[in-house]
């Protein structure tokens, strides 16, 4: 059985298209009263922090490996 529901969405292009092409936001029913510019600005603001964190993967992996090595060293010495 297929139930049809009409929803409004905002599609934001990714600033870094290496991993993602676009982000799709489904609007809440109470957000329909806001202007198009305000909705687009909020959607772009939500996408920006995620795009900045993508390049930090190797740094977080190195930090995790270093902390694991430190804990291992401390448990073997004491």
HULIN-V871959 format. One record per helix or strand of 3 or more residues. SS is the DSSP state (A for helix, B for strand). FROM is the first residue (numbers start at 1). LEN is the number of residues. If there is no record, write none. Layout:
BEGIN
ss=SS from=FROM len=LEN
ss=SS from=FROM len=LEN
END
This chain:
BEGIN
ss=B from=9 len=5
ss=B from=22 len=5
ss=A from=29 len=5
ss=A from=36 len=42
END
